[in-house]
């Protein structure tokens, strides 16, 4: 289910923040603190400048000369940058809501959540979430394009529904995270309710093949915004715990588990499964960088991104670059 709080965003993001509550680069052409906390006490972000709002950022991807990131908001807002530092508003993905969505999510209107984008099958594949506040009736849809532009020149092709959910006993069909692993594609998704699921994606259609496996959370616990990546011989499942969307009172923090399979079992440093409450904390509130969440990694790099709630700016959500470091097969994250 969803609640919404009084985040003050730019107009394009007004009303777009989500909080699950149970009573919430790829290169073009290239195929809270809990136990085991390992974070650096940095309090000054060192990369992104400006005041462009960002909530639930997608994986940052590069098409042509620009990097692009898509976020929660009306019609899926987009910002672009040539250097990962200075970001500018571009053209949103949609000009109108695809008509099929209301058949899965009655009452849905234009405020899309938590998109992700990845390059495979010789095209950009964007997955996005549709739901309504206070409901687990949700769906993830797909649009595709051969190239992304900051202008209205990008033509997105609607591919329809990918997965859907209708009750709190199912994996909530929001918060997609796409991993392209050679010829294989996987999607992690989910938020509270039945937990986090992983399903294989048919690279030709962009739709699921096979059944999904629950790999984290369950029993309406606070698990959402998964990020599935691969490093070396392990798959890593990063997931948010706590709650978002409360500005400076947000309690988001990010935990991780690893597995030799994208379908788990994912366990933390102590060997506790993410389906049993495990999870090694890798990033939490630091100074004015409150409630970091919705992690992704730029493909082929050790850089990624999160949003955080800026304690120096009334808790407004901002984009920041994070850095992955590895020791004995375990990651840490730092700004």
One Martini backbone bead per residue (centre of mass of N, CA, C, O) as a GRO file, in nm:
protein
  335
    1UNK     BB    1   0.103   0.031   0.007
    2UNK     BB    2   0.018   0.387   0.016
    3UNK     BB    3   0.178   0.694   0.091
    4UNK     BB    4   0.169   1.060   0.133
    5UNK     BB    5   0.371   1.342   0.151
    6UNK     BB    6   0.517   1.683   0.201
    7UNK     BB    7   0.680   1.715  -0.046
    8UNK     BB    8   0.901   1.955  -0.204
    9UNK     BB    9   0.867   1.997  -0.539
   10UNK     BB   10   0.872   2.021  -0.835
   11UNK     BB   11   0.606   2.029  -1.037
   12UNK     BB   12   0.670   1.752  -1.188
   13UNK     BB   13   0.676   1.603  -0.876
   14UNK     BB   14   0.411   1.647  -0.774
   15UNK     BB   15   0.279   1.368  -0.609
   16UNK     BB   16   0.523   1.129  -0.662
   17UNK     BB   17   0.574   1.012  -0.396
   18UNK     BB   18   0.674   0.712  -0.225
   19UNK     BB   19   0.518   0.489   0.034
   20UNK     BB   20   0.549   0.197   0.173
   21UNK     BB   21   0.261   0.060   0.356
   22UNK     BB   22   0.080  -0.194   0.516
   23UNK     BB   23  -0.174  -0.002   0.652
   24UNK     BB   24   0.490   0.154  -0.016
   25UNK     BB   25   2.563   0.211  -1.854
   26UNK     BB   26   2.453   0.179  -2.039
   27UNK     BB   27   2.590   0.113  -2.349
   28UNK     BB   28   2.542   0.186  -2.653
   29UNK     BB   29   2.545  -0.141  -2.801
   30UNK     BB   30   2.569  -0.294  -2.530
   31UNK     BB   31   2.496  -0.601  -2.429
   32UNK     BB   32   1.904   0.208   1.069
   33UNK     BB   33   2.150   0.088   1.136
   34UNK     BB   34   2.304  -0.223   1.125
   35UNK     BB   35   2.453  -0.486   1.096
   36UNK     BB   36   2.753  -0.457   0.933
   37UNK     BB   37   2.837  -0.173   0.914
   38UNK     BB   38   2.986  -0.002   0.602
   39UNK     BB   39   3.048   0.328   0.648
   40UNK     BB   40   3.108   0.650   0.557
   41UNK     BB   41   3.139   0.976   0.723
   42UNK     BB   42   3.001   1.142   0.503
   43UNK     BB   43   2.857   1.495   0.449
   44UNK     BB   44   2.965   1.551   0.143
   45UNK     BB   45   2.882   1.591  -0.155
   46UNK     BB   46   3.087   1.556  -0.479
   47UNK     BB   47   2.899   1.600  -0.748
   48UNK     BB   48   2.615   1.705  -0.752
   49UNK     BB   49   2.448   1.984  -0.884
   50UNK     BB   50   2.197   2.165  -0.781
   51UNK     BB   51   1.804   2.146  -0.790
   52UNK     BB   52   1.725   1.884  -0.914
   53UNK     BB   53   1.486   1.675  -0.889
   54UNK     BB   54   1.485   1.336  -0.722
   55UNK     BB   55   1.301   1.019  -0.762
   56UNK     BB   56   1.368   0.717  -0.829
   57UNK     BB   57   1.615   0.652  -0.995
   58UNK     BB   58   1.750   0.543  -1.255
   59UNK     BB   59   1.954   0.422  -1.447
   60UNK     BB   60   2.236   0.541  -1.576
   61UNK     BB   61   2.261   0.650  -1.914
   62UNK     BB   62   2.406   0.630  -2.250
   63UNK     BB   63   2.326   0.861  -2.529
   64UNK     BB   64   2.561   0.958  -2.687
   65UNK     BB   65   2.664   1.248  -2.507
   66UNK     BB   66   2.452   1.157  -2.292
   67UNK     BB   67   2.317   1.147  -1.985
   68UNK     BB   68   2.050   0.953  -1.822
   69UNK     BB   69   1.757   1.023  -1.608
   70UNK     BB   70   1.482   0.867  -1.448
   71UNK     BB   71   1.167   0.948  -1.280
   72UNK     BB   72   0.950   1.019  -1.070
   73UNK     BB   73   0.642   1.123  -1.235
   74UNK     BB   74   0.510   1.305  -1.468
   75UNK     BB   75   0.560   1.115  -1.755
   76UNK     BB   76   0.852   1.078  -1.693
   77UNK     BB   77   1.107   1.223  -1.604
   78UNK     BB   78   1.401   1.402  -1.743
   79UNK     BB   79   1.758   1.399  -1.726
   80UNK     BB   80   2.070   1.564  -1.829
   81UNK     BB   81   2.428   1.487  -1.904
   82UNK     BB   82   2.791   1.515  -1.967
   83UNK     BB   83   2.921   1.469  -1.634
   84UNK     BB   84   2.732   1.402  -1.367
   85UNK     BB   85   2.678   1.706  -1.249
   86UNK     BB   86   2.509   1.860  -1.469
   87UNK     BB   87   2.155   1.909  -1.474
   88UNK     BB   88   1.879   1.876  -1.715
   89UNK     BB   89   1.584   1.928  -1.840
   90UNK     BB   90   1.376   1.730  -2.027
   91UNK     BB   91   1.184   1.508  -2.196
   92UNK     BB   92   0.928   1.335  -2.147
   93UNK     BB   93   0.798   1.032  -2.227
   94UNK     BB   94   0.506   1.131  -2.194
   95UNK     BB   95   0.183   1.275  -2.312
   96UNK     BB   96   0.025   1.006  -2.245
   97UNK     BB   97  -0.166   0.756  -2.119
   98UNK     BB   98  -0.185   0.445  -2.152
   99UNK     BB   99  -0.486   0.273  -2.188
  100UNK     BB  100  -0.418  -0.011  -2.046
  101UNK     BB  101  -0.367   0.062  -1.742
  102UNK     BB  102  -0.668   0.081  -1.621
  103UNK     BB  103  -0.710  -0.234  -1.636
  104UNK     BB  104  -0.498  -0.267  -1.382
  105UNK     BB  105  -0.526   0.057  -1.273
  106UNK     BB  106  -0.758   0.202  -1.134
  107UNK     BB  107  -0.712   0.558  -1.145
  108UNK     BB  108  -0.482   0.614  -1.316
  109UNK     BB  109  -0.256   0.921  -1.327
  110UNK     BB  110   0.060   1.003  -1.481
  111UNK     BB  111   0.207   0.893  -1.210
  112UNK     BB  112   0.508   0.765  -1.225
  113UNK     BB  113   0.719   0.496  -1.112
  114UNK     BB  114   1.024   0.374  -1.097
  115UNK     BB  115   1.231   0.361  -1.328
  116UNK     BB  116   1.395   0.158  -1.586
  117UNK     BB  117   1.706   0.114  -1.786
  118UNK     BB  118   1.804  -0.088  -2.082
  119UNK     BB  119   2.037  -0.254  -2.298
  120UNK     BB  120   1.862  -0.454  -2.544
  121UNK     BB  121   1.786  -0.565  -2.850
  122UNK     BB  122   1.873  -0.294  -2.990
  123UNK     BB  123   1.756  -0.135  -2.726
  124UNK     BB  124   1.565   0.059  -2.526
  125UNK     BB  125   1.445  -0.041  -2.195
  126UNK     BB  126   1.150   0.069  -2.028
  127UNK     BB  127   1.061   0.051  -1.689
  128UNK     BB  128   0.741   0.089  -1.519
  129UNK     BB  129   0.523   0.228  -1.266
  130UNK     BB  130   0.182   0.138  -1.150
  131UNK     BB  131  -0.022   0.313  -0.911
  132UNK     BB  132  -0.190   0.354  -0.594
  133UNK     BB  133  -0.269   0.487  -0.313
  134UNK     BB  134  -0.329   0.216  -0.097
  135UNK     BB  135  -0.222  -0.006  -0.318
  136UNK     BB  136  -0.151  -0.343  -0.476
  137UNK     BB  137  -0.251  -0.239  -0.749
  138UNK     BB  138  -0.025  -0.327  -1.010
  139UNK     BB  139   0.220  -0.217  -1.269
  140UNK     BB  140   0.444  -0.312  -1.533
  141UNK     BB  141   0.595  -0.143  -1.797
  142UNK     BB  142   0.680  -0.093  -2.161
  143UNK     BB  143   0.937   0.089  -2.335
  144UNK     BB  144   1.087   0.183  -2.658
  145UNK     BB  145   1.420   0.261  -2.806
  146UNK     BB  146   1.704   0.342  -3.008
  147UNK     BB  147   1.708   0.647  -2.891
  148UNK     BB  148   1.815   0.916  -2.687
  149UNK     BB  149   1.670   1.238  -2.616
  150UNK     BB  150   1.630   1.564  -2.484
  151UNK     BB  151   1.415   1.579  -2.681
  152UNK     BB  152   1.119   1.519  -2.873
  153UNK     BB  153   1.265   1.293  -3.069
  154UNK     BB  154   1.173   1.068  -2.899
  155UNK     BB  155   1.055   0.732  -2.969
  156UNK     BB  156   0.811   0.559  -2.796
  157UNK     BB  157   0.728   0.216  -2.755
  158UNK     BB  158   0.454   0.039  -2.676
  159UNK     BB  159   0.449  -0.292  -2.483
  160UNK     BB  160   0.313  -0.299  -2.217
  161UNK     BB  161   0.277  -0.549  -2.010
  162UNK     BB  162   0.468  -0.738  -1.767
  163UNK     BB  163   0.350  -0.696  -1.470
  164UNK     BB  164   0.120  -0.793  -1.198
  165UNK     BB  165  -0.103  -0.687  -0.925
  166UNK     BB  166  -0.387  -0.754  -0.668
  167UNK     BB  167  -0.231  -0.825  -0.391
  168UNK     BB  168  -0.064  -0.862  -0.077
  169UNK     BB  169   0.026  -1.171  -0.160
  170UNK     BB  170   0.199  -1.029  -0.365
  171UNK     BB  171   0.417  -0.899  -0.574
  172UNK     BB  172   0.476  -0.583  -0.615
  173UNK     BB  173   0.435  -0.398  -0.927
  174UNK     BB  174   0.729  -0.249  -0.860
  175UNK     BB  175   1.049  -0.155  -0.887
  176UNK     BB  176   1.244  -0.195  -1.125
  177UNK     BB  177   1.533  -0.418  -1.203
  178UNK     BB  178   1.791  -0.438  -1.447
  179UNK     BB  179   1.974  -0.729  -1.572
  180UNK     BB  180   2.255  -0.765  -1.784
  181UNK     BB  181   2.380  -1.111  -1.858
  182UNK     BB  182   2.454  -1.110  -2.139
  183UNK     BB  183   2.198  -1.311  -2.266
  184UNK     BB  184   2.078  -1.228  -1.994
  185UNK     BB  185   1.764  -1.135  -1.828
  186UNK     BB  186   1.667  -0.944  -1.535
  187UNK     BB  187   1.399  -0.895  -1.284
  188UNK     BB  188   1.357  -0.683  -1.021
  189UNK     BB  189   1.090  -0.663  -0.767
  190UNK     BB  190   0.920  -0.467  -0.524
  191UNK     BB  191   0.696  -0.401  -0.221
  192UNK     BB  192   0.658  -0.533   0.033
  193UNK     BB  193   0.452  -0.762   0.124
  194UNK     BB  194   0.594  -1.043  -0.044
  195UNK     BB  195   0.835  -0.884  -0.164
  196UNK     BB  196   1.109  -0.990  -0.358
  197UNK     BB  197   1.147  -1.035  -0.709
  198UNK     BB  198   1.254  -1.275  -0.968
  199UNK     BB  199   1.286  -1.256  -1.332
  200UNK     BB  200   1.291  -1.360  -1.639
  201UNK     BB  201   1.393  -1.215  -1.956
  202UNK     BB  202   1.301  -1.175  -2.274
  203UNK     BB  203   1.500  -1.020  -2.501
  204UNK     BB  204   1.290  -0.985  -2.739
  205UNK     BB  205   1.028  -0.878  -2.560
  206UNK     BB  206   1.069  -0.791  -2.239
  207UNK     BB  207   0.943  -1.043  -2.108
  208UNK     BB  208   0.855  -1.291  -1.926
  209UNK     BB  209   1.025  -1.601  -1.827
  210UNK     BB  210   0.866  -1.762  -1.624
  211UNK     BB  211   0.900  -1.756  -1.282
  212UNK     BB  212   0.895  -1.612  -0.984
  213UNK     BB  213   1.125  -1.524  -0.716
  214UNK     BB  214   1.161  -1.504  -0.380
  215UNK     BB  215   1.447  -1.312  -0.214
  216UNK     BB  216   1.289  -1.097  -0.022
  217UNK     BB  217   1.119  -1.076   0.242
  218UNK     BB  218   0.798  -1.029   0.367
  219UNK     BB  219   0.526  -0.984   0.562
  220UNK     BB  220   0.519  -0.664   0.514
  221UNK     BB  221   0.795  -0.569   0.497
  222UNK     BB  222   1.066  -0.328   0.456
  223UNK     BB  223   1.078  -0.388   0.114
  224UNK     BB  224   1.256  -0.209  -0.149
  225UNK     BB  225   1.418  -0.112  -0.418
  226UNK     BB  226   1.578  -0.292  -0.605
  227UNK     BB  227   1.929  -0.410  -0.680
  228UNK     BB  228   2.065  -0.585  -0.954
  229UNK     BB  229   2.390  -0.734  -0.960
  230UNK     BB  230   2.721  -0.801  -1.104
  231UNK     BB  231   3.024  -0.948  -0.942
  232UNK     BB  232   3.177  -1.163  -1.079
  233UNK     BB  233   3.036  -1.459  -0.928
  234UNK     BB  234   2.822  -1.252  -0.817
  235UNK     BB  235   2.513  -1.173  -0.684
  236UNK     BB  236   2.344  -0.860  -0.603
  237UNK     BB  237   2.118  -0.753  -0.336
  238UNK     BB  238   1.969  -0.449  -0.320
  239UNK     BB  239   1.787  -0.295  -0.039
  240UNK     BB  240   1.527  -0.130   0.104
  241UNK     BB  241   1.478   0.009   0.416
  242UNK     BB  242   1.220   0.140   0.546
  243UNK     BB  243   1.126   0.485   0.484
  244UNK     BB  244   0.990   0.714   0.275
  245UNK     BB  245   0.867   1.040   0.198
  246UNK     BB  246   0.960   1.226   0.485
  247UNK     BB  247   1.205   1.359   0.442
  248UNK     BB  248   1.383   1.411   0.730
  249UNK     BB  249   1.206   1.139   0.833
  250UNK     BB  250   1.348   0.943   0.677
  251UNK     BB  251   1.460   0.571   0.695
  252UNK     BB  252   1.632   0.493   0.483
  253UNK     BB  253   1.818   0.193   0.386
  254UNK     BB  254   2.096  -0.012   0.269
  255UNK     BB  255   2.107  -0.349   0.165
  256UNK     BB  256   2.288  -0.675   0.143
  257UNK     BB  257   2.320  -0.957  -0.080
  258UNK     BB  258   2.438  -1.287  -0.184
  259UNK     BB  259   2.490  -1.489  -0.494
  260UNK     BB  260   2.520  -1.747  -0.749
  261UNK     BB  261   2.220  -1.648  -0.803
  262UNK     BB  262   1.952  -1.452  -0.916
  263UNK     BB  263   1.754  -1.654  -0.721
  264UNK     BB  264   1.925  -1.750  -0.511
  265UNK     BB  265   2.025  -1.727  -0.213
  266UNK     BB  266   2.041  -1.439  -0.015
  267UNK     BB  267   2.322  -1.331   0.178
  268UNK     BB  268   2.493  -1.223   0.432
  269UNK     BB  269   2.779  -1.205   0.621
  270UNK     BB  270   2.627  -1.410   0.835
  271UNK     BB  271   2.422  -1.598   0.650
  272UNK     BB  272   2.159  -1.435   0.623
  273UNK     BB  273   1.869  -1.424   0.485
  274UNK     BB  274   1.654  -1.203   0.321
  275UNK     BB  275   1.400  -1.394   0.407
  276UNK     BB  276   1.517  -1.359   0.737
  277UNK     BB  277   1.627  -1.045   0.784
  278UNK     BB  278   1.863  -0.986   0.634
  279UNK     BB  279   2.141  -0.755   0.596
  280UNK     BB  280   2.394  -0.548   0.483
  281UNK     BB  281   2.496  -0.244   0.552
  282UNK     BB  282   2.590   0.034   0.306
  283UNK     BB  283   2.360   0.272   0.351
  284UNK     BB  284   2.304   0.580   0.529
  285UNK     BB  285   2.263   0.823   0.720
  286UNK     BB  286   2.445   1.145   0.648
  287UNK     BB  287   2.366   1.399   0.776
  288UNK     BB  288   2.207   1.559   0.506
  289UNK     BB  289   2.196   1.249   0.404
  290UNK     BB  290   1.882   1.130   0.383
  291UNK     BB  291   1.753   0.838   0.303
  292UNK     BB  292   1.883   0.643   0.110
  293UNK     BB  293   1.788   0.544  -0.238
  294UNK     BB  294   1.760   0.374  -0.520
  295UNK     BB  295   1.972   0.193  -0.640
  296UNK     BB  296   2.241   0.208  -0.889
  297UNK     BB  297   2.439   0.100  -1.178
  298UNK     BB  298   2.677   0.179  -1.396
  299UNK     BB  299   2.758   0.021  -1.656
  300UNK     BB  300   3.104  -0.060  -1.632
  301UNK     BB  301   3.115   0.049  -1.333
  302UNK     BB  302   3.170   0.210  -0.990
  303UNK     BB  303   2.902   0.363  -1.044
  304UNK     BB  304   2.620   0.543  -0.906
  305UNK     BB  305   2.282   0.585  -0.762
  306UNK     BB  306   2.084   0.815  -0.563
  307UNK     BB  307   1.858   0.911  -0.332
  308UNK     BB  308   1.794   1.201  -0.120
  309UNK     BB  309   1.738   1.389   0.178
  310UNK     BB  310   1.773   1.732   0.224
  311UNK     BB  311   1.864   1.888   0.519
  312UNK     BB  312   1.937   2.177   0.361
  313UNK     BB  313   1.631   2.137   0.187
  314UNK     BB  314   1.360   2.037   0.336
  315UNK     BB  315   1.388   1.728   0.221
  316UNK     BB  316   1.460   1.719  -0.060
  317UNK     BB  317   1.502   1.537  -0.341
  318UNK     BB  318   1.815   1.389  -0.455
  319UNK     BB  319   2.088   1.346  -0.653
  320UNK     BB  320   2.353   1.088  -0.631
  321UNK     BB  321   2.673   0.981  -0.635
  322UNK     BB  322   2.818   0.656  -0.618
  323UNK     BB  323   3.059   0.421  -0.469
  324UNK     BB  324   3.218   0.123  -0.541
  325UNK     BB  325   3.352  -0.118  -0.314
  326UNK     BB  326   3.586  -0.401  -0.263
  327UNK     BB  327   3.586  -0.683  -0.015
  328UNK     BB  328   3.579  -1.008  -0.017
  329UNK     BB  329   3.299  -0.980  -0.194
  330UNK     BB  330   3.224  -0.689  -0.066
  331UNK     BB  331   3.037  -0.405  -0.038
  332UNK     BB  332   3.068  -0.051  -0.064
  333UNK     BB  333   2.939   0.282   0.005
  334UNK     BB  334   3.000   0.613  -0.143
  335UNK     BB  335   3.027   0.969  -0.205
   0.00000   0.00000   0.00000
